Amino acid sequence: HPNVCKLYDTIETAGERFLVMEFIEGETLQERIAREGPLPVQVALPIFLEIVEALDFLHRQCPPLLHRDLKPHNVMLSSSGRVKLIDFGLARPMNFPKQLADSNATTRREEQLSDALHQMGTPAYMAPESFSSPKESDPRSDLFSLGVTMFEAMTSVRPFQGRSEFQIASAILNEFPPPPSRLRSGVPPRMEYIILRLLEKDRRRRFQSAAEVKAQLLAVGRDLERPSYLSDLLWRSWRRYHLSFLPWLSIWFSRKRIFHGIVLSSLVAYFLLWMIRSRHPLHECRVSACIEEEIAPGEEFALSRDDRVLIHVDETGHALCRHDLSTGKRLLLATLPQTIYHPAFSAAERRIYFATVELGEGGEDADRSREALWEISPLGGEARLLLEDAGDPTPAPDGRTFLFTRKIGRFYRIHHALPGDLAGARPIPMGESGHQGYPSWAPDGRRFVFHEWEGTRASLWIYDTGREALRRLTAGDFQDTYPAWSPDGKWIYFVSNRSGDRQVWRITPSGRFLQQVTTNEGVKLRVLPLHDGAALLYASRFQSRDLFLLDLHSGREIRLTTDTADDNTGVWSPDGGRIAFISRRGKGYAQLWFLSVEGGEPIVPPRLLTPTKTEISSLAWSPDGASIGYIAREGDTSVVRAISPQNGSIGEIAREEGNCDDLSWDPTNRRIVMICQRENAFFLTLFPLGNTGRRESPHVLRFGSPVQQPRFSPDGTRIAFSILSESWKLRIWEGGSTVQEPIDDAFILVDWNEEGIWGICLLPERYFCRIDPKTFRIERGLSLSLSLREIPHSFHLSKDGRHLLFDRDASLPMIRRLRPAPFSEGGMTH
């Protein structure tokens, strides 16, 4: 095929296999993007079409041939103008595993190679199913990689970001990409639709073949040549309102141009009439100034019918508070050892209902079986237990029906009961196979809306209690969560990631009209419209990371930094009195900061050490504490530098191609080690240091699986590190090509000192542990199931072994009130 690089031969020499391919003079798409930035659509469209033609040719083979490593680096733009798909080192037929299993000539080496190939690829471009079940990849997995490539060509950034390969993989599996038009203006709406559909996590929602993608790209070309105003209007309406029928209407009208004038006039008149009739004060926040007030910390809250009394759970999750919005008075209603959530007023507002959950040893991943419903007076007092194994209390407006959630089998279901007979509750029907939760009544008390999680997506459903009928409200293409019915019954407000980040949206109960309400910064968590219809209460948080210390003897946690920027990758100085870390304070670049600590407490504010625009990653103190080593990126090269905390002088130590991280300094000051990634391999790279700090030739050990957290032994002769093999495992490099496998337990390395090898043992529960480097016996320490609910990006042990330094998400949820700002014109206030 003219768009596929020719393969002439395969050669095997000294156990290594090589592909002999045609020479193509030109540059890669990656180089073009790096040189010119985002490509104009007129330039990018022909490139996309030729890539799609190459994929269509590969996928039409029998069996279909999967490329499995499609990315800009593997797309050649020849000097003659031809686009060539290259690098078929990871390509395989779709039935490759079965063919190997049925072959009598398969050797053990080929089986191992097959398993390795299944797990290889460039993570930033891999489809979700390639991580969860790589042997089940099909042509739609290549189409996902095509979507990432198109996204990067149109915006010059990748849709899924992360500081490590595992954070990128987590983003691909759990996060949704931002619309390309938010990163760069001028992206045609139809092109954006194509890219976002290619990036669907469920492959059944993607285009099913390269031929379908080609047809849509050709339509983009027709729109550029002869723009259809109605088609453009529909695409832009889809971009704004995300109504699923608009793309199909646009595709149909692009072929039926004869009706454009009549249909366009009718649609414009209809939309103008609808906008006038559905005008809402909060919708003006999208086009004019709004007043946003911080009310109280927390994310779970309820509001009285007169909009004066706010009941909320504080930021700790263990205190239920009352806040009078008119007078500002606050009252603590109750404190409980369990986590409190979902407060709700009774119909007569004489009682307050709430739910509690007690996490087990599995932390947030534990089964939520220890839930309970409670009630308490609005003035405080003793809380009374109503029902065990239930959550999300929601009384009806007339007080005749009470809703709550309870687990049946594997899923949480909404139950309805009489207020005095909660034990006799009956579940409502299931929508799909998912968890139901967070119901909200309509003002008439006959219907309620709730969300239902289906994997990583959530949809809204409406249940009619009179007809006992269940109806889906949103399609389940996004995370539509925490609905709340407006007091007039005309709108349902909810939180969704339809615009990329989580914002407040609203939809009519019929599902015909959808509007985005907020566009400001911050991740929205909950929403509740005020009864006067002129304002909203919502909870939001700004994403940030901070540094924490964990006392490994008492379990006490100390927060070291409280800035809204990302503070991460903290490392102790050898004397234990200073901590260096990376932060985006000030200019927003990832820079080196350090602070002084005493007794685990900071004693002076942090100080900036590297005031440059170069992004840095990974830190390591020199053994004498006179320098801090860090890694800076210069294009495709990682540069190791050392800076003096005293005078700020900087010297270069080493350079290495690829993306390098996890720097560590030899206690004897003879070597440094770091982990570098190039293509699909990981390299443990050891640099000897001369007496003057001059770089010599490095020693490199190659791995096919991810490697992290290398640490020298106290005498500097061995290096321990963690490697991902089904789970994280400990390995020790003793020099040369010898790698020791001392234990088979799941283990993440933290540090290596005179007392032993320290780390986090993962199974059957998470706890801090020590390994004797001679006998390799494991000694159990502090349980971390509740202290570290997520594995931190980085961690470092203090010299005395008492404190564990780590970073984690520390954003504080805040309840805010949003209302339009009054404006004056000609001396009059409107």
N, C-alpha and C positions, 0 to 999 in steps of 0.2 A: 504494500500500500504506500502511496507517495507520502503519507504523513506518519509513517512508522519507520524508525531507523532500521536499516538492513543488518541482519545478523549473518555473518559469514561462517563462523566456526566456534567451537568450544574447545578449550585446551585445559588439561590438568597437569600441573607440574609441582612436584614436591608436596602433594596433598592439597594444593590450592587450585581452584577452578577459575578460568578466565573466559570472558566473552570477547570474540573478535567482531567488531562492528564497523560500519562505514564511518569515514571521517566527514564531519559536517563543519564547514567553516561558518562562523557566526557567533552568536551569544545566546545565553539562556534567558528565559523569561525573567528569572530571578535577577540577573544582571541588568536587564532592561528596566525593571521596576526600581532597583537600587539607584540607577543612573537618572531616570526621568521622573520617578515618583508615580503617583496614580496615572494610569493610562486613560486617555480620552476614549469615550465609548466607540468613536469611529475607528480608533486604532485597535482597541481590544476585541471588538466584535469579530473581525476576520480571524484573529488568533483563536478565539473560543470555538469558532465554527470548525476550524481544521483540527483542533484537539478532539472535538466531539466526533468528527468523521473518523479519526484514528480509533477512538474508543468503540464506535459503532462497528468498525471492521473487526476489532479484537473480540468483541462480545458476540458477534455472529458466527464465530468459529464453532466447530463441533468437536469437543465440548468448548464452551466459552472460555477465552483466555483472559485472566484477570491480571492487570498491571500491578496493583497493590502498592505502588509507591508514586502515584501521580502527584506532582508538586511543581512549582515554577522552576525549580532547579533541574527538573527532568524534561523540560520543554525547550527545545532548541529552535531559535529563530535564525534560519540560514541567511547568508548574504544575498541569496537569490529571491528571498521573500517567502520561502516555503517554511511551514511549521512542521517540526519533526518531534515525535514522542520517542524518548530515549530511555536507557537504563532499565533493561528487563531482567536485572539480576534477581528480583523477587517475584517475577511473574510466574504464574502457574495456571494450568487448566483448572476449571472449577471442581472437577472430580479427582483432583490429584491425590488426596489422601486415600480414597478407595482403591485407585489404581495401584498405589504402593502396597496397600494391604493385601491385594490379590496377587501380587507379583512374587513368584518363587525366587527371583534373583535379587530381591531386596537385601541389602547388607545392613548390619547394625549402624554403620556410619551413615547410610542413606536415611534410615529411620530417624536418627538424631538430627540430621540435617533438615528433614521434613518438619520435625517439631520446632526447630529453631526458626525455620522460614515462616511457620504459622504465627510466630510471635514477633516477627520483624516488620519494619515499616517505619515511617517517620511519624511519631505520635501526633504532631500538630496537624497532620493531614489525614489521620486515620478515622474511619467511621466508627460510631459507637459499638456496633456489633463486632468490629475487629478487636476490641478490647475484651468484651464479655465472652464471645464465642468465635475466635478467629477462624476455626475450621469451617464455619458456616458462611463465610463471606461469599458474595455473589456480585454480579455486575453493578448492582446498586451501591455497593461499597466504593467502587471506583467513581461513581457519580457524586458521592459525598466528597471525595477528595477533589473532584472537579469543582464543586461548589466552594471549597476552601480556596482553591487556586484562583477562581474568578473573583471571589471576595478580596483577596490580597491584590490582584491586578487592578481592581477598581478603586481600592482605598489605600494601598501600600502597607496595610497592617493585616494581621491574621485575625480571624473572628474569635478565636479562643486563646486567651492569654494565661500565663502562669510563670512563676519563677523557676519551676522545675518541670521535668517531664511528667511527673505524677500530678501536679496541679493542672497542667494542660489536659491530661487525660480525664481528670475529674471534671474540668470545665466542659469537655466534649460530652461527657456522660450526663451532666446535671444542669448545665447552664445553656441559655439560648443566646444566639449571637445578636449583636445590635444591628438594626437596619443599616445597610451601606450608606443610605442617604443622610444618616446622622453624622457620619464621619467625613463625607465629602459631598458637596452639592453637585448637582448635574447628573446624578445617576438616574437613568430613565426608570420610571416605576415598573415597567414590565421586566427590565433587567433585574431590578431588585427582587421582584416576585420569583424570577427564575432562580436566583442565588439562594434566597431563603428557603425555597422549596427543596432545592438540592441539599440543604443543610438540615433537613428534618431528621430528628433522632430515630423515629420509627421509619424504617425503609419502605414500609407500605405507603407512606405519605409522600415519598419522593417521586420524581419522574421514574417510570419503570424501565426505561430504555434510553440509550443515547439518541435514538431517532426522535423521541419526544422532545428532548432538549434541543436538538437541531431545528425542529419545526418552530419552537418558541423563539430561538435566536434569529431565525429568518424573519419572523414577525417583527422583532426589534429592528432589523434592517429596513423592513418596509415602513415602519413608523418613522424612522429617521429620514427616509426619502420623501414620503408623502404623509405628513402627520395627520392623524384623525383626531379632531378636537373632542369628539364624544369619547373615543377610546382613551384619550389622554385624561379626560375628566374622570372617567371610571377608575383608571389606574391610580390617580392621585387620591380619589375617594377611598380606594382600598388601602392606600398607604396610611391614610389618616384614621379610618374607622375600622379597617380590618374585617369588613363584611365578606364572607366567603364567596358569595355569588358574584361579586363585582369582577374578579378576573375572568370568569367565564362569559359574563356579559361583554366585557371588553374584547375578548377573543372573537366572539360572534359578531360584534359590531364592526370589528376591523375588516371583516369579510363582507358585511352587508352595509356598505357606505351609503346606499341610496336612501335609507331612512334616517340619516343622521340629523337632518334639519328638524324634522318633526319630533323625533324622540328627544333630541337635545333640548328643544324649547320646553317640552313637557316636563322633563326631569328638572330643569333649572327652576321652573315655576313651582314644582312640587317641593323641591328642597328649600326654596325660599320661604314657602308657606310653613313648612315644618320647622324651620329654624326660628321663625317668628313665634310660632305657637309653643315651641319647647324651650324658649329662652330661659335661662337659669342664671342667677347672679354668680354662682361659682364658676360657670363656664367662662365668664369674663376674665378669670384669672389667666387664661391662656393668651389674652390679647392686651391686658392692662395690668396695672399694679395690684397686688393683693397684700393684705396684712396677715402675717403669720406670727402667732404668739405661742410661746412655750408655756404649757399649762402645768405639767408634772412629768417626772420620769416614769417610765414603764411602757408597756405595750398592750396590756389587758385592761379594758375599762367598760363602764356602762354609764348612761346618762338618764337623769330623771325627765319626765315629760315636760316640765317647765324649763328645761335647759339650764337649771341653776345648780344642781348637785351632781358632781362627778364622783363615781366610785371607781377606784383603780387599784391595781396591784403594783407595788413599788418595784424598783429595778432589781432587787434581790429575789423577787418572786415569792417571798414568805410573809409579806405584810399586806393586809387589805386596808386601804385608806379611803377617807371621805374628804372631798374638797368642795367647798361652797364657792362657785365661780363668781357670785355677786359680791360676797364679802371678803373672799380670800382666805377664810378660816379653814383649817385642816384638822382632821380628827383621825387617830389610829383606831380602826375598828377591831382588828384581830391580827395576831401573829401565830403562825403554825410552822412546825418543822417541815411539812410537806410543801411542795410547790403549788401555789394558788393560781388558778386561771379561770377565765370566762365568768366574771361577775355579771349578775342580771337582777334588775328590780322585779318584784312581784307586780301583779296587775294593779293592785291598790297602793303599791310602793310602801307597804308596811313592813316588808321583809326584803332581805337581799340574799339571793342564792349565789353560790359559787361552787366550783369544783376544785379538787386537789388531786395531785398525782405524786406518788412516792417512787422515785427511780430506784431500781434494784442495783445489784453489783455491776450490771452491764452498762450503767450510766444511761445516756440518752438512747442507746440502742436496745435497752432492756424492754421486755414486754410490759406494756402499760396496764398491768392487771390490778395494781393497787391504786385504783382511782376511787373517789367518793364524792357524793353530793352533800352540801351543807347549806344551812340557812343561819342568818344572824339579823339582829335588829339594825336599822339604819343609824342608830345612835351608839352601836357597839354592844358589848356584853359577851356572853359565852356563846360560841357557835354550836349549833346542834346538828348532829349527823342525821341525814335523811335516808341515804341509800349508798351502799357500797358497790364497787365495780360499775360506776357510771360517771359520765362527764357531760360537759356542754349544756348546762341547765338553761332552758328557754321557755318561760311561761307565755301563754297566749295573751293578747291584749284584754280579752274579756275574762281571763282567769279560769276558764273552763277546761283547758287542755294544757298539759305540761309535756315539753319535749326534752329528751336527753339522749346521749349516745351510750351504747353498750356493745361490747364485743361479742359477736356470734361467729364461731369458727375462726377464720383468719382475718375477718374484716369487722370494722366498727360500723354499726347500723344505728340509725335514728329510731328511737322508740317514742310513742305517744301514749299518754295515760291521763287519768283524772288526778288532780293535785293531791287528793287524799288516798290514792291507790296506786302509788308508783310501782309497787311490786307486780301489779297486774298489767304492766305496759306491754304493747304489741309493737313489733318492728314494722316500718314501712317497707315497700318493695325495694329491691335492688335496682339501681340504674345500670351500671356496668360492674365489673369485678374490681371494686375499689373501696376505700375508706370514706364513709359519710361523716360529715361534721359541720359545726358552726351554723345551725339553722337560724333563720330570721323570719319573723312573722310579717305578713302583710297587714296594713292597718285594719282591714275588715275581719281579720282573725280566721279566715277560711282557707288561706294558702300560706305556705312558707317556702322559702328558698334556702338551699344549702349547697355546699361544695362537696364534690366527690373526687378523691385522688385515684388516678389510674396510672401507676408507675410514677414517672416524673412529671406528669401533667395532671391538671385538675380542671373540671368543668362544673358549671352551675346547673342545678336542677330545681324544678318547682313541683311541689306536691299539693294537690287539691284535696283537702280532708273530706269535703262533702261528697265528691265523686270518687274518692280514693284513686285518683289518677296521677301518674308520674310523668313529667315532661322534661326533656333536656332543653336548657336555655342557651348554653354556649357549646360549641362543637368539641371542646377538649383539645384544641391545638396548642394551648398555652397553659399557664398556671393561673387560672381564674379562681381566686380564693376569698374567704371571709366576706360573704355578701351581707348587705344591710339594706332593708327596704326603706325607701324615703317615707316621711310621714304622710304625704299626700297620695302615696301608692302608685305614682306615675313612673318612678325610676327605681332601679336596684343598683346600689353602689357596691363596688368590689375592688379588690387589689389584684393587678395582673401585670405580667411581664410582656404584654403585647408590643410595647414600644421599645423593648430591649431591657430596660431596668424596670423595677416594680413601681408602678404608679397607680393612682386612683382613677378608675373608669366608672361609667354608669351605662346601663342598658335598660330599655323598656321591658316590662314583663312579657310582652309579645315576642321579644327578641328581634324586632325589626330595625331598631335604631340603637346605635352604639356611639358613645362619646368618651374621649379622654378628658379628665377633669384637671389633673395636676401634671405639670411638666418640670417642677423644681427638683433640686438635688435631694438625695436621700432615698433609702430603700423603704418603701411604705410597707407597714406590717398589718395594721387594722384600720378600718374606716367606719364612721358613724355620722350620718347627716343629722344636723340639729333640727328640732321640730319646727323652728320658724322658717326653715327652708333657705336661709340666707348664709349658712356657714357649714363647715365640716369640722369634725374632730377626727384626727387620724394619728396613728403612732408610726414613727419612722426612725431610722437609724442611719448614721453615716459610717460607711465601712472604714475601719482602721485597725491596725495591729499595735499592740503595746508589749513592753517587756515585763515579765513577772519572775519572781523568785518563789520557789517552793521549798519550804523547810522539810527535808527528808526524814527528820526525826519526829516532828510534831504534826506535820501535814499542813501547817499554816502557810497561807499564800500572801505574798507581798507584791503590790503593783508598783513598778519602778517608774514608768513613764505614763503620762496621761494626755499626750498630744493627739490631735486629730489626724496627723500624718501617720504613715506606716513606719513603726519602729520595729525592727526585726534583726535577726542574726547577731544576737549579743554574745560576746566572748569575754571571759575573765582575764585580767592581767595576771602574770605569775605571782605577784605579791598579794592578790586578792582584794586590792583596794580600789581598782578601777575597772570599768566595763566599757568596752568599745562596741558600738552597734551601728547599724545602717538605718537611715531615716530619710523621709521626703519632706522634712520641715523646711520652711523658708521658700526657696525657689521651686520646690517640687521635684528636684532631681534626687536620685538615691545616692546619698553622700555619707561619709564617715563622721560619726559623732562619738564622744565619750563622756562619761560622768564618773565621779568619785563616790564610793559607797563606804559605809562603816556599819558593821553589825547587820548587814543586809538592807540598810536604808540609804537612799541617796542623800548626800550632804551638800552638794552644789548643783546648780542647774547644768544641763548638758551643754557641751561646747563643740562647735563645728571645727573639723580638722581639714576637710578637703573642699574648699569653696570653688569647685569647678563645675562645668556642665557635663562632665563625663559620668555616666552611670557606673556604679561599682557594685560588686557582689562578693560575698564570702570574706571573712576576716580571720586573722590569726596573729597572736602576739608572738614576738620573738622571745626566746627563753630568758633573756636578761631584762625584758620589759622595756627596752629602749626604742623599739620600733613596733609598728602595727602593719602587718602585711595585708594587702587587699588585691582583688582582681578587678581590672577595668577592661571594658570591651572597646576595641578599635576595629570596626568592621567585622570581619570573620576571625579576628585574632583576639585571644585573651592575653592580657599583659599583667604580670604580677609585679606590684610595686610595694615599697615599704616607706612609711612616713613616721617621722619622729613626733611624739605627742608634745615634746618640749619646745622645739623650734619650728616644726612644720616642714622640715626639709624632706624631699621625696627622692628616692632612688629606685631604678628599675632592677628587678631580680631575674625575671624570666619572661619568655614569650612562647605561646603555643597556639597552633591553629585549632579552631573549634570553639564550642561553648563550654567554658571551664567553670567549676564551682567547687565547694567543699575544700577550701585551703587548710592545710595543717602544717605546723612548723616542728621540726625535729627538736626534742629537748636538749640534744647535744649541739645544736646550732650548725649541723653539717648538711642537712637536706630539708627540702620542703616537698610536700606531696599534694596533689589535687586531682579531681575527677574531671576529665574532659570528654565531651561527646562530639563525634564526627560521624555524619551520616547516621547509620543505625547501630553503631558500636560505642561502647564506653571504655575509656582508657584511664587506668590508674597510673598517673605520670609522676615520676620521682626525679626531682632536680637536685643533683649534688651542688653544694655551695663551696666556692674556694674561700681562702682566708680573707679575701677582699670582698666577698659577696658576689663575685663574678659568676655568671651562669656557665655551666659545663653541659656536656651532652646528657640528655635525660634518659632514664630507664623507664620503659613503658610496658604495662601488662594489659592485654586486651580482654574484654568481657562482652558477651552477647546480651547480657541482662543488665538492668540498671544497678548502679553501685552508688553508695553514698557514705558520708561521715567517716572518712579515714582518720585513724588516730595512731600515733607512734607509741611504742612501748616506752617505759621510762628510760631504758638504756639506748633507745633509738635504733635497735637492730631489727625490730619487727614492726609490721603495720597491720592493725586490725581494721576491718571495714564491714559494712552491711551490704548484702547482695539480695536482690529480689529473685527468689526461686520458689514459686507458688506463694510463699510468704517471705518476710524478711529473715535472713539467716546470717549468722556470724561467720566470717572467714578471716584467716590470719595469713599474711604474706611474709614468708621467711627469707625472701631473696631469690633471685633467679626466676624460675617459672614454678616454684613450689608454693602452692596455696593449701593451707591446712583447713579442714572442716571439723572444728573441735566439738560442736554440739549440733543437734538436729532440731532444737527447739526454735520456735519463732522468736526472734530477738532483734532489737534495733540498738545499735551501738551508740553510747553517749560519750564515754571517755575511758582512758587507760592510765592509771596512776600506780603508785607503789603498792596500794592495797588490792589491786586487781582490775579486771575489766568490768566496767559499769555499763548498764544499759536498761532497756525497757523490755521485759518479757511480756509477750502479747497473749499467750494462751495458757490456760483456759480463761484467765482474766488478766487485766493489765496491771502490772506491779513493777516497782523498781527492784533491780536485782544486781548481784555481784557474781562474777565468774572468777574462780581461782585459775590464773594462767598456767599453773603447773598440773593440777588434777582436773581442771575444767568442771569442777562441781559448781552447781548453781545455788546461791544463797538468796532466799527471798527477803525483800525489804518492804517498804511502804506501798500499800495498795494505791494505784493511780486511777482506778476506774471512775472516781468522782472528781479527782483533782485535774486530770488531763482528759477531757472528754473528746479531744481530737489530738492526733499525733502532731506536735508542733513542726513548723518548717525547720527550725534549728533548736538545739539545746546544748548546754555546756555546763560541766560540773565545776563547782568551786574547788579551790585547792585543798580545803579541809574536808571536802566530801559532804558538807552539811547542806548546801543549797544547790538546787537545780535551776539554772537560768534558761528561760525559754520565752518564745513569743507566741501570741495567740490573738484571735479576734476579740477586741475589747470595746467595740462600739456600744454606746449607751442608748437604749431606746428612749424616745421622748414623745409624750402625747402633745400634739400641737393643734391649735385652732386656726383655720384658714377662712378668711372672709374677704370680699372685694373691698378695696380701699376707696373711700369717697374722693371725688375730684371736684375742683372748682373751676368755673368758667364765667368770666364777666362778673365776679363777685358773688356768684350763687353756688351753693353746694348741691351736688346731685347725688 
